[in-house]
């Protein structure tokens, strides 16, 4: 089972890129962020023609998340993160796909920090941790995937000294991510590549992609019930080099099939 996460940065404007990548990469499940489209403008027909069922939580101009499943219709289990009823941002959607519960998230950027946007980011992180704790208690196989807008360690940013005061790298944010790992979640890509610099995002300016001046802010967190199934993972960097790209590249992991329960004699 191949799962991917891709901050598409405008699903309609980059639909040809998305469809081409789906055709060549053929992931079984895709988490998309930054749709930048209201619900009625989500390109469901084009994705169906490409062989993917979809659920989505859109928003005009900003945010927006979706889960795609190849040859299946994802079974929606949640739309929106609990804990703040007045929050109208479309940043979380959750579905059951092939026996795995998949949470797709787009965590707030939080800049400028300190300030109201950073405070919102920290509240959102706390709500995520509370919901993630409930998911862990369920014992279900869960993958939380998406744009977390956090570089967990110095290895996840090309020039750590330049980012110390940024909302993606401030200690409060890295501590919040570390608490998720302490609770029992596994950072899939870092567990596969413990000593390598792996980036998923490159700014559009200053020739960042060509210089490989990147950040790792797109992550997969695995619950204890599924972490042993992790086989492989990586980043489709070439997609970032295409015409009219997102500033993110798709990241992916592959999971072994679930072992059937043993029969009792």
N, C-alpha and C positions, 0 to 999 in steps of 0.2 A: 504494500500500500504506500503510494507516494503522495505526500502532502506538501503543499507549497504555500508560501505567503508572498504577496506582491502588493506594495503600495503603488497603485497604478497612476495616481496623481491626475485624475480625470479620465473616467472610464470611457466616455464617448469620444473624447479627443484622441485617445490612444487605443481605440478599439482594434484597428488593424494590427498594431503591435501585440496586443493581448491575444488575438486570435491566432496569429502566426506562432507565438510562443506556445500556446496550448497545443497546437498541432505538432510541433517538434518535440516538446517536452512530455506531453501526455500525462500530467499529474492526475491522480485519482480525486484529490480534494484540493481546492484552492481557496485561500482566504485573501480577499481583496480589501484594501483600505483607500481612503480618500477618493471615493467615487465622484464627488463633486457633482451630484445629479440628484434631483428629487426622485421619489419612487416611480413616478410615471415615465421617467426618461431612462430608466435602467434598460440596457439592451438585451432583454431576455430572449427575444426571438433569435438574434445573432448567436447567442450562446447555446440555445437549444439546437440550432442548426449545426453547431460545432460539437454537439454530443453531450452538453452539460446541462444538468438541472441546476437551479439556483434559488436561493433566498437572499433577500437584501433589505437593508435599512438605510434608505437614502436621505439626502438633505441637500437643499438647493445651495449651490456655490461652494459648500464646504463639507468636510467630513464624509461620512457614508462608508458602510462596510457591507460585505457580501460573502457568502460561502457558496462555492460551486462544487458539484460532484459529477464525475464522469459516468454517464449511463445511469444515474440515479437522481432522485429528488431528495435533497436533504430534508430531514424531518426537524423543523424548527422547534427548539425547546425554550428559547429565551430571546427577547429583543430588548436591548437596553440593560445596563448594569443597575442592580438594585442599590438603594441607599440614599438617593437624592431625587425625590420625585419631580423637582423643578428643573432638573437638567434636561434640556431639549437637544443636546448634541447627539448625533447618530454615531456612536463609537463602539458599540458592542452588539454582537449577534452570536447565537449559539445553536448548534444543530447536532443531531445524531446521524452519522454516516458510516455504514458498514460496521456497526458495532463499536464505534469510537465516538465519544462526545467531543466536538470541536468547538472551541470558543475563539472567535475572530475579534480582535480588538485593535483600536487605534487610540493609543494613549495621548493625552494632550501634550503639545509641545512645551508650554509653560513659560516661554520667553515673553517679555523681559522678566528677569529674576533679580531680586525679589519683586513681588507685586501680585495683584489679583490673579493674573493668569497662572503664576507659579503656585499660588495657594490652591487654585482649582485643580492643578495637576496633582498636588499632594493629596487632596481629598479624593480624587479619582483613583489614585494608587491605593489608598486605604480601602475604598469600596471594592476594588479589584481583589485585594488581599482577603477581605471578608468573604467575598463570593468564592474565591479560590479555596479557602478553608472549607467551605461547605462542600465543594466538589471533591476535595480530598476525603472528607468524612464519608462520602457516598461510596468510596471504594471503586468507582467506575474508571475505565480507561479513558483518560482525558488528555487532550492536547490544547494548550492555549497558544495561539499563534497570531502574529501581527506585528505592527509597528509600535514598539513600546516607547520610542523616543527616549531611550536611555542607553548610554554606553556603560556597561557594568564595570569595566576595569580599564586600566591604561592600555591594555593590549587591543582594546576595541576602538581606538581612535588614533589617527595618524600622528597627531602632535598634541599630546595630553596637556602640555603647559599652556596651550592657547585656548583651552576649553574649560578651565577650572571654574569660571563664573557663569558658564552657560547652563541653562535649565536642563539640558540633556546630560550634564556631567556633574552637577552639584552634588555634594555628599549626601544631602537629604534624599535625592532621587536614587543614587546608587545604593544607599542603605535600604530603601524600600524594595528594590529589586533583590538585594541580598536576603531580605527577610522572606521573600517568596521561596528562594532556594533553601533557606533554613527550615521552612515549613515542610519541605519534602519534594518540591518541584525540581526537575533536572533541566538545565540549560542544554538542549540537545546538541547544537553546533559546537559549543565550547567543550562538551564532553567528548565529542569526536575529534576535535582539534585543540587539545589543551595548550599547545605551545605556539600556535600559528596566528598570525594577524589575518583576520577574515573580515571583509567589509561588505556591507549591503547598500550603502548610500554614498553618493558623491555629489557635492554641490554642482550647480550648472556653471558657476563662474570660476575664474582663475585656473582654468584647464585642470580642474580637480581630478577628473576621471583619468586623463592621460598621465597625470602625476601619481595616480593611486593615492590621493589624499582623501581617504574615505573614513567612514564610520560604520560600526556594526550596531544597528539599532532595531533590526528586525529579528525576532527571536521565536523559538519554539520551546515551550515549557511542557515537560512530560510528567504526568502523575506517576506515582510508584507502580500502579497497576499496568503501566504500558512501557515503562522505560527499558525493560529488558528486551523489548521487541525492536529497539532502535538498531538499524543496520548501517545506514550510510546517510550522507547529507552533503550539501554544498550550496554554492551560489552561482546562478547562471549569469555571470558577469557580462557576457557578450551582449545580452539584451540592453544593457545600459549604453552600449556603443552604437545602437541603431539610430536611425533618423527619428526625430521627435520622440526621444525616450522620456520615461519617468526618471526622476533623480534617484530612484531606488532600482535595484535589480532583484529578480525573484530569488528567494531562498527556498530550499527544499530539504526534506528528510524522507527516508524510506523506512517502513516498519515491516517486520516479518509478520506472517499470518499468525493469528491467535492460535495457540495450541488447544486442541479439543480436550475437554475434561476426560480423565481416565475413568474407565468403567470399573465399578467395584465388582469383585468376584462374589 
